[in-house]
């Protein structure tokens, strides 16, 4: 069994390595990394068997990865192995060394985390506080302070930053650094790459895209074709087709929140009328329920709904109907295997799902599309950002091994 190379990361489709001896070596290093990451601990012989190379070739590749600090030896294989002769040394992805740094700019929070090559979150910091109406410079200044804090704590655990990915609630240009439009922040044509630490060049992407990638990589039983819907103040979607994120020509695919569900409805911040966000966004639901926004909007709505507040339940029912209407068009057009509710929507699923499923089943051209709830919840975008860096290391470990460690 050959370990597949990762083909989707925030900057776009994976770049093919040149078909040269050097390119082949880099591809084989990636195959070893992916195999050990997915199935380890494994011996050199087991890795060779899985990727179809000789044991001598794999041993050379493994030695290079060990010297680079990307793989470590754990000692003899565990008891119960199948095979003859002396047991080989078990290999595992290193728990120290390179780490993916993820960051998130939310409407009402900032967050940053460090994830090691084993996929474990080693450091996580969240700073609540509204960012709506604030200029990009002070917001990014605060985020930079969080990133530096996370990097410093990670370094104390033997990790160093292999890269930075930042999730934002808006449209991001193809350069993976410029926020073209973020209505709920009131940002336009903002070059985040110029504002973030220059020693750690960032990849910037829409938070819904990172949420969808996190679901693809970390979700339990997630199919390779699905539509991931997430929400905070706004509502976004990530479309995954055959295990790859569908981005569209300009990278703007997935703006579900600005699909009109009632063309004569209230004006939206995007300039349209009757958009989904005006009925199913957190603040829209709070308004419909007669509640004032607070720091924990989802907790407030869920608590009131659990206690039987009929006004809140009615507002959530209407939000579910609006979601069902908007999703019907996407489901009829794309025919995904499932729809996954993530982000804040996952915490309100018990009250959203009945009306959402009813509306979706009533309007769908074919059989009703299953709707499931993400286990990642609102952590999805931040985790997706950090794991995108980790995946990039697994895809091209040679590029990381030869790089100077940034001083952040």
Helices and strands as residue ranges (DSSP letters): E 8-9, E 12-13, H 21-39, H 44-51, H 55-67, E 71-76, E 89-93, E 97-105, E 109-116, E 121-128, H 136-156, E 159-168, E 171-172, E 178-182, E 187-191, G 192-194, E 202-206, H 207-218, E 226-231, E 235-241, E 244-246, G 256-258, H 277-280, H 282-289, H 297-306, H 310-334, E 338-341, H 344-347, H 349-363, E 370-373, G 377-379, H 380-395, H 397-401
